[in-house]
């Protein structure tokens, strides 16, 4: 038996398997953690340049995870391929998209950024279709993504849509970050095949991203010439490093290993939902009708992508009437 043939037979069709309640729960938690990152970004960039802020975020997040690895007795991997993927993910899943998003938010408002960031699943569908064997494009998946994207636009409101025409470079930066996330999601699945734990994968990615970005921060921002940031800015750095980076990436790599890149990328549709709910619960903002309408569309889109809704509707359509005979086969005369 050829090795590749046997390996191909073990591939699980992740694009067709509905996620379990536990996996949906992890996805929602991840959406909440990343939704909070927009809040932390808005506070930190008042006093810290974007590249310096991202470098601090990655460095502190990596340091936390390496300490946890040491406490759990996990050693650093020695395989060359593991480190090559870590370098690529440090660029594609951390250093580049974080810098692009933070820079883009200095030129467009957070509503427009949320809409553009929610294009990540559309990129992921295409990348995963081209470069994986078990995450192929499905009609209900694409329809679900489009419904979810429409829900994001409705929830954010027409003001953000009007702002989409003002600053092209900022918009392109956020869209480019979404493409980076899509490529990184597909590449990150390699770690589960290689037996790398989610904790180790997250620590390696963040550490490599920090090392790669630090020289650029020193050269461009010259942080030693800046005024010392205040407590609010440092609080934002700690919050985003602990919650939206260290914890979030452990969850991310766990989801990539179990549900695939396409399903995991749906988290970007949940990020605006969590951002709105955090505003209502923490900042006392009002929950408006468009928020509810947008959340309903997003929920409908996620249900379409998951596949259970259509399966349930098909099953109901085929169910025979109570007490009646079973349906005849399709080729019955």
N, C-alpha and C positions, 0 to 999 in steps of 0.2 A: 504493500500500500504506500503510495506517495504521501510524504508529509503534508504537502500543501492541500492535497485533495481531502485528507482526513480532517485538516484544520478547517477547511471550508464547510464541511458538513456540520461542524459544531457552532457555526455562526448563528446567533439568535437574531431574528428579525425585529430589532428594537423599534423600527418605524411602525410595526403593527401591534406591538404589545402595549395594552393600556397600563398606565402607571398605577401603582398601588396607593392606598390612602397615605401610607407612611412616606412614600416618595413625593406625593403632592404636598404633604406637610412640610417636608424639607425644602421643596421648591418655594412655598409661600414664605418660609422663614428666610430663605436666601433673598427673596424679593424685598422683604422688610429690611434686611441688613443693607442691601444695596440702595434701597430707597432713601435710607438715612444718610447715605454718602453725599447726596445732593445738598442736604442740610449742612453737613460738615464742610463741604467744599465752599459753600457760600460764606461761611464764617472765616475759614482759614485764608482765602484769597484776598481778604481785606488787608492782611498784614504780611502774607508770605507770597513770593513769586511762585507761579505754577510748578516749575520743574523742581524747585527746592521742596515745595510742599509734597509733591509726589514721591521724591526721594526719601523724605522723612517717613511718609506713610509706609513705603515698602520696607525700609530699614527696620522700623519698629515692629511691623508685622512679622518680618522674617525672624527677628531676634526672639519674639515671643514663641514662635513655633519651634525654633531650634532648642529653646529651653524646655519646652514640653516634650520634644523628641528625646532629649537627654534624660529627662525625668522618667520617661517610659522605657528607657533602655534601647532606643532605636538608633542604629548606627547609620552614618552617611553611606549611600551606595557607592560602589567603586566602578560600576560598569560605565564605559565611555558613552554608550548610547543614551543612558539615563541623563548624563550631564549635558549632552548635546541637545536633548529635548528640553531640559530645564532652561538652557540659554535661549532657545527659540521661544519658549513660553514666557520667559522673563521679558522678552521684547514684545511678543504679540499679545500677551494676556495681561501685561502690567505696565511696563515702562512707556511704550508707545501709546496705547489707547488711553491710559490715565492722563498722560500729558496732553494729548489731543483734546480730551473731554474738558479738562480743567481750563485749558487755553480757550477752547470754544465757548465755555461759559462766561468768559470775560467779554465776549462779543455778542452773544445771543442770550435771551432769557432762558430760565430753567424749563419753562413749558415747551418751548421749541426744542430744547436739547432732549427732553424726555421723548418727544415724538420721534426725533431722528434716531435716538438711541434704541427705540423700539423696532427699528428696521433690522436689528441683529438677527432675529429668527429667519427673516427672508434670505439673508446672506447664508445663514447656516444651512438652510434647506438645500441650496444650490451646491455649496461646498461639500456637504455630507453626501449628497447624491453622486457627485463626481468622484469622491475619494474614499467612500466606504462601500461595503457590500451589503450592509444590513440596515441602512438608513436612506431608502430611496424616496423620491418625491411621490406623494399621494395626493389625490384631488381633495379629500377632506382636510388633509394637513394644510394645503395652500389656502383653501377657503377659510379654515379656522384662523390662520395667521392674518389674513386680510381683515377678517371680522375683528380680531383683537387689535390690529393697528387702527382700524376705524374707531374702536372704542377708546383708544388712547387719545386720538384727535378730539373726539367729542368731549371726553372728560377734561382735557386741558383747556378747551374752549377756543372760540374764534380769535381771541386776542393773540394767543400764541401763533395761530396759523397766519395772522396778519404780519406778525413779526418775522415770519420765515423768509420774507423777501428783502430784508434789510441788510443782512451781513452774510454774503456768500462764503467767505473763508471760514467763518465760525461754523457754519452749517456743514461744509465739506469736512472739517476737522472731526465733528461728531459722527458723521456718516462713515468716515474712514476708520474711526475707532470701532464702530460696529462690525466692519469687515474684518478687522484684526481679531476681534472676539470670536467671530465665526470660524476663522482659520485655526485659532488656538483651541477652540472647543473640540474640533475634529482631531487635532494633533494630541490633545490631552488625553484622549481615550487610549493612547498607546501605553500609558502608565499602568492601566488596569491589566492589560495583556502581559506586561513585564513583571507584575507582582509588586509594584511600588504602592505603598499605602497612601490614602488621601492626605494624611498628615505630612508625610515625607514629600509628596508631590507639591503640596502647597508651600512648604518651607523652601524647597529648592527653587521653585519658580520665583518667589518673592526675593530670596537672597540674590539670585542672578540678576533680577530686574534692578535691585538697588545698586549692585556693583556696576552694572552697565550704565545706569543713569547718573550716578554720583559725579563722575568727571564732567558731564555736561552741565550739571547744576552748578558746580564750582566755576566753570568757565563762563557760562552765560549770566548767572544770577549774582555771582560774587557775594555769597550770603554774609561773609564777614564784614561787608560794608553796610549792611542793612541794620535798621533799628531793631532792638530785641522785641520779638512778638510778645503780646500780652497773654494773660491767663486764658482768655476765650480762645485765642488761636491755638495755644498749646492743648487746651481741652479738646478742640476739634481734631488736632493731629492724633491724640491718644484715642479718641472715640473712633475715628475712621480706621486707625491701625488695628485696634483690638476687635471691633465689631464688624466693620465693613470690609476688612482685609483678611486678618488671620482666621477668624471664625468662618467668614464667608467662603474663603477658598478651600477650607477643609470640606465644607458642605458641597461646594462645586465639584471637586474631584470625586467625591463619593457618588454624586448624581451622574457624572460623566461615565463612571464605571458601570452603573446599573441601568440607566435609561437612555444613554447616548447623548450626542451633542445636540441634535435637533430638539428633543424634548427639553433638555436643560436650558436651551436658549430661550424658551418661552418665558423664563424668569424676567426678561426685559419688558414683557407686557405687564408684569405684576409690579414692577418698580414704581410707575406713576401712581398705581393704586395705593401702595404703601406710603408713598410720599404725601398723598392727599389725606389718608387716614391719620398719619402722624401729625399733620397740620391741624386736623380736627381735634385729636385727642390731647396733643401736647401744647399746641399754640392757641387753642380755642377758636380756630377758624370754622366757618360755617360750611356744612355739607350741602352743596347746591344740587338742583335737579340734574344738571348736566353731569355731575359726578356720578350720580346713581345710574344715569343712562349709559355713560361710558363704561362703568364697572359691569353693567349687565351685558353689554356687547363683548367685553373682554371675557367674561365668564362663558358666554356662548361660544366665542372663538376657541377658548381652551377646551371646552367640551367637544367641539368638532374635531380639534386636533387629536384629542385623546382617543376618539373613535367609539366610545361607549354610547354616546347619544344616538348616532346613526344606527349602531347595532341594535339598540333597544327599540328604535322606531321600526327597523326592518322586522325585528322579532314580533312586535305587536301587530304589524301588518299581516304577518303570516299565521298568527294564532287563530285556530278554528273557533267557531262559536261554542259557548258552553253547552255540553251535551250533544254536540253535533259530531258527524263522522270526521276522521282525520282528512286533511287535504289530499287531493289526488296528485300523483306525480305529474310533472310538467308534460310528459309525453303521453299521458292518458288520452284515449280517443274521445 
